[in-house]
């Protein structure tokens, strides 16, 4: 198969949907010689903030001169973003080479085992471990879980550290109805003796993590308890055990990004013995230049895109707009996929100059007629963009599903 045929084959597995469980991935990896066992990595779980935290870590360790792998989802511009080294996505040649190697094994799975066919995400996960563990070995990999933790396809390796960025009510049909039950699922990636670095303002979530950490003898580091940050005007200072890193400036705005960066910083300090080239100067420089596609990103002087795709991320976005852009007339375009809490998300966004909803070209995109009737509607996002005015007093914001953000960014950038 050539590259396009390889990509089409991967995407053809979308029809198998989401199948929580790691049995299929473990079988596939075993047939490939268990490359995941050769990967030195950090496992990142959480409802929101995973991608930004991975990005901070990747930029920091790459700037220190290490070979750094990242695994993210979803992609924004190109499928190959999901598997990258030093911020550069996997080559078409390498991806094609691996797909041709993996495809026969994937096709044997339902014939030789009691399990169903592998899903798209499971196949991508296998390709990632094969790449980082054998085809292009890395010094360290930062691996973002797809959904949840315990039954996520990525939960097949022993990491150097586990990060949980946040716990919110998302994917409840798979992960549970409460913050505590979702936290239990995320805590399923924890391994004996492996440090846990996490952020939460909910004591029920903290109790879940601390109980699991005690069971597994895992050192735990909670933002606000064991390490913290303090705002200093445009920047912030970071504190841990009497140590202070001062004058940290981030390229991405918002308090949530300071929390994400602090999680990355804490993890970096814990790994410093293994990776001594990560100095304070490297950290400061890397954080000041780290940007993440589709997150509070300006694609035009007065047009921001941000993938706020659940209640928690919408609230974070609203807080940012109220603090950093209070002097602007803010006009919002929103689109979501099915299954999201659209009513409450729109209620939070409905306090600015205007709010409009639309749909987009994606199988699970929420259709226009399914939105609450009180909101203005446009048939296409292009129609909304045509009405933008080059006025410095106005801020135009496109938000909602990351799949929506991806479609728009690919057209505008």
N, C-alpha and C positions, 0 to 999 in steps of 0.2 A: 504493500500500500504506500502511496505517496502521502505528503503532509495533509492535503485536503481530505483524502480518503480516511486517514487516521483520525482527523478531527470529526468527520461525519460518523465514524464508527463509535467514537466516545459519546457523542451527543445522542446517538441512536439508543443509548442505554437509559436516557431520561424516561423512557416509557415504563421502566421498572420502578419509578417513584423513589420514595424514601423507605428504607428498611433498616430500622435501628438494629444494631448487633454487630459484633466483630468477628464472628465465626468465618464468614466468607473471605474477609480480608486476610485473616490469619492463615487460611488454607492457601490462598493465592501467594502470599509472601513466602510461605514454607516451600512451595513449589519453585520459588525463585531463589532459594537459599537463605531466606530470612535477612534481607539487607537492612531491615529496620534495626536489627541488633547492633549494627555498626554505626548508627546515627547518634551523634552527641547533640541533643537538642533540648529546647525549652518548649513546654506545652502550654498554649494559651487558650483558656476558655473564658466564657462570659457572655452576657447578653449584648452589651454594647462596648465599644472601645478596643476590641481585639486587634483590628487592623491598624489603628493608630499606634498601639503599643508595640506591635510587631515592627512597624515602620521605624519607630524610635530606636528599637534595639538593633535592627538591621543597619541603619545609618551609623550608629555608634560603633558596632563591631567591625563594619566594613572600613570606617575611617581609621580604625586602629590597625588595619592591615591584615585582618583575618578573612578567610574564605567563608562567606555567610550565605546559607540557604534560607529561603522563606517559602512558606506555603500558606496561601490565603484563599478566601472565597467571599463573595463572588469576584469576578474580574470586572473591570470598568471599560477598558479599551480593547483588550486582546486576551483571548483565552489563556495564552501562555504566561500572562502575569501571575497565574496561580502558583507556578513553580518558577522561582527566580534564584539567581546567585548574584550577590553583591548588587542587588537592585536591577539586574538585567535579566529579562525573562528568558526561559529556556529556548534554545534554538529550535527551529523547525526540524532540522536534521536529527537532533537528539530525541525530540519527542517522537518523530516518525520511527526511529530506530527502536525505541522502547515499546511503542505500540505494537510493532511487528513481532516483538519478542513476547509480549504479554498476551496478545490476542488469543493464541491457541490455548493458553492455560485458562483464560477466562471462559472460553467456550467449553472446556472440559469440566468446569465447576459443576453445572447442574446435571451433567451426565455421570459423574463419578462420586458425587456426594449427595446427601439428603437435602441440600439447600437449593434455594431458587437461584436464578441468574443474578450476577453482580450488578449493582446500580452504577450510574455514572460517577457519583462521588466516590464510591468504593474503588473504582478503577483508577480515578485520578489520584487517590490516596496511595494506591499500590505503585503507580508510576513515580510519585514523589519519593517514596522510600527507596525505590530502586535507583533513582537518580542520585539522591544525596548519599546513599549507602554504598553504591557500587560504581555507577557510570561516571559521576562527577562528585567524588567525596568532598565534603566540606568540613571546616573546623568546627562549625556550630550551625545548627538549624533552628529557626523559630517557626514552630508549627501551630497554626491556628486550627482549632477544632471546628468542624462544620456546624453541628447542632448538639447542644448538651455536652455530655462528657463520657459517662459510663458506657453507653452503647454507641458512641461515635466511632466512625471508621479509623480515626487517628489514634485511638486508645489502644495501641498495640506495641508501644515502646516504653522504655524506662527513661524518663527525662532527667536532665540535670536540675531542673526546677519546674514548678507549676505556677502559672499566674492565672488568677481569676479577676477580670477587670470589673465586672459588675454582675448583679443578678436582677433581672426584670421579668415581668410577666410576658413571655413571648414563647411561641411554639408549645402552648400548654397541652395540646392534644398528645404531644409526644413526651413532654418533660414533667408534667404535673401542673396542678392548678394554683399552688401557692408558692411564695418566694422560697420557703423552706424546702419544699419537695424539689423545686428546680435546683436549689443549691445542693441537695443530696445527689442529684444526677451529675451536676458539674464536678462535685467532689469525687466522683467515680474515677477520675483520671489520676488521683493522688496515688503515689507509690511509697512503699516503706522507706522512711529516712530521707525522702526527697523534699526539699524546702517548698513551702507554699507562700506565695506573696499575693495578697488580695486586698480589695477595697469594697467596703459596704458600710452603709449607715443604718443597717437593720440588724438588731441583736439576734433575731431568730436565724438569720443567715450566718452570722458570726458563730453562733452556737453549733450549727451544723459543721462548719469548717473546723472549729476547734476540737469538737468531739472526734471527728475523723482524723485530725492531725495527731491527737493523743493516742488513738488506736494504732496508728501506723508509725508512731515515733517520728513524726515530721516536724521540723522547726517551722513555726508559722510567723508571718510578718504581716501585720494589719496596718493599712494606711490610717493614720490618726492615732494609733497606739504605739507602734514600734518605730515608725518613721512618719515624717510629715513634711508639709511645705507651707511656706508663709509668703503671701503676696508682698511684692516690693515694687509698687508702681506698675510699669510695663512688664516686669519680670517677676521672678520668685526665687526664694532660697529653699534648699532642701536640707532636712535634718535627719540624722540617724546616729544614735549612741554618741552624742557629743560632737559628731562630725557635721560640718556644714559646708555645702557647696553653694556658693553665693552667685547672684547675678545671672540666673538661668533665663534666657530669652527663647521663646518658642516662635516658630514661623506660623503655627496654627493658633487661632485665638480660642478663648474660652476656659472656664474653670475646669471643665471635664478634661481638657487636654493637659492641664497641669497635673491632674490626678493620674492620667495615663502615663505621662512622662515620669512621674514619681514612681509608679510601679516599675517602669523600665529601669529607672535609676537604681532602685533597691535591688532588682535582679542583677544588674550589672555589678554592683558592689559585692553581692554574694558570690558571683562567678569570677571575681577579679584574681583570685589565686590561680585559677586555671588559665586566665587570659590577661596576663599582666600588662599587655600593651594598651589596655583600655585605661587611659589616664584622665584626670579631671579636665584637662585642656581639650582632649579628644571628645569627651562627653559634651562639654559646653558648645563646641563647634558643631558637632553632629546634631544636637537638639535644635540649634538655632536655624538650621537649614532643612529640617525634616518636614516634608509636606506629603499629604496623602490624597490621592485622586478622589474627587467626589465628596470630600468632607470639608465643609466651610471653604470651598474653593471658588475663587473668582475666575470665571472664564471670559468675562468682559469687565470693563471698569466698574459697572454698577449691576452686574449679574452674578449672583452666587448660586452654586449648586451644593446641596447637602443631603446625603442619604439618611434622613431621619425616618426610620421605618417601623417604629413602635412607640408606645406612650413615653417610655423613659427617654429615648433619644429626641423626641419632639420637645419634651420639657427642657432638656438641655439646650436645644436650639432656641427655644423661646427665651430662656434666661440670657443666652448670648445676645440675641437681638435687643432685648430690653436694656442690657448694660452697655454693649459696645456700639449699638446703632440706634440709640434712642432719638437721635436728631434726624433720622431718615423717615420718609414716607415709605413704608414697606409693603410691597405688592407680592403676593405668594401664589404660586401654582403648585398644586399637589396631585399626586397620583399614587395609588397603592396597589398591592396584589391582594387576592382573595384571602380571607382569614385573618386580616389585621383589624385592630380595634379602631376602625376608621372614624366612628362617631366621636369618640373622646379625643382622638388625634386632631380632628378638625376643630373641635371646640376649643382646644388650646391655641390653635393657630388663628382663630377667628377674633383677633383683637387688634389687628393692624389695619393698614389703609384699605387693603382688599384681599380677598381669598377666592381663588378660582380652582375648580377641580377639572380633571381630564382623564382620559384613558390612554393606553399606549400599546404598541405591538409586542405583546408577550402572552404566552398561553394562559398564565394565571392572573393577568391584569384585571383589576376590578372594572367592570363595564360602567359606562357613564350613567346609565339609568339606575345603577345600584347605589349611587351616592345619595345622601340626604338631600331633599328637594330645595332646602333654603340656600344652597350655595350656588354661585354663578358657575356655569359650565361652558367649556369650549370643546369642540370635537377633536382638535389636535393641539399639541403644545406649540407647533409652529405658528398657529393663529394667535396664541397669546404673546409669543415673542415679537410678532410683527407690530404689536401695540406698545412695545417698550419705547420710552423716550430718553434721549441723552441728557438727563437732568441729574446733577450731582446731589440734589435733595432727595432723590428717589433711589431706593434699593429694591431690586427685583430678585426674588428668591424662588428657585425651583427645588422642591423637596419631595420626600416620600420614598418609595421603593428604590433600592440600589439598582435594580434592573431598569427602572425608569431613568435614573440618573445616568446610567451607562449609555442608554439610547441617546439621550440628549448630548452628552459629552462627546460621543463619537461623531455626532453631526456638527458640533460647534468648534471642536479643537482640531 
